[in-house]
Amino acid sequence: MKRLCLAISLLFAAACPAATKPNVLLVCVDDLKPLLGCYGDMVVKSPNIDRLAERGVLFEAAYCNQAVCSPSRNALLTSLRPQSLGIYDLATNFRKSVPDAVTLPQHFMRNGYRTEGLGKIFHVGHGNTNDEASWSVPHYSPKTISYALKENNPPESTREEALFDNKKEAWKLPRGAPAESADVPDNSYGDGMIDDEAIKRIEAAKQKPDEPFFLAVGF
């Protein structure tokens, strides 16, 4: 389960032009790799994220700190390397090592920002939990593993679903389909739901121009 957390941060004031503090949108994409037009790839066609990169800050040296989700995300969100935390697995929450750590969203919160998290930002599952102290409002996340096709939905949970839902004895369950591409609307899957919710949150933020926001969106 090797993971690459590629973060693209967009700073913009479109929703709040008079604000002295810019609004911040942090987009984290699991397993993406820098195979995008904005990274110089001549084969992949990614016009939307390329335009986003042009408007924001593109990290061109964003290396994975550890080839596992949780330790690498801990490094991004706490500025502490896996070697400093002593955490190299998925299940151990970073606050067991540093209870008083100030996360990236917490730093923004302490400086007058409304912080909201959608989707996979911290690693949740395999025994690990979300960091509620980092968010001004409850974190939003649809099911991490979901299938649209009937044949891929067994009566009981798949092993992957159970692991991400922190269910006990998940390893006893059968594995689910490794991939699926059904002819359904984007929001039939978790990523599409997160995308819709992110748009709603940005639209809602326009109604509060005096309150800058930090919105973390994980796909």
Salt bridges, closest charged atoms under 4 A:
ASP30 OD2 - ARG3 NH1 2.82
ASP30 OD1 - ARG73 NH2 2.92
ASP30 OD2 - LYS120 NZ 3.35
ASP31 OD2 - ARG3 NH1 2.99
GLU116 OE2 - ARG114 NE 2.80
GLU116 OE1 - ARG201 NH1 2.46
ASP131 OD1 - ARG95 NE 2.60
GLU160 OE2 - ARG175 NH1 3.69
ASP165 OD2 - LYS143 NZ 3.21
GLU169 OE2 - LYS172 NZ 3.30
GLU197 OE2 - ARG201 NE 2.73
GLU203 OE2 - LYS206 NZ 3.66
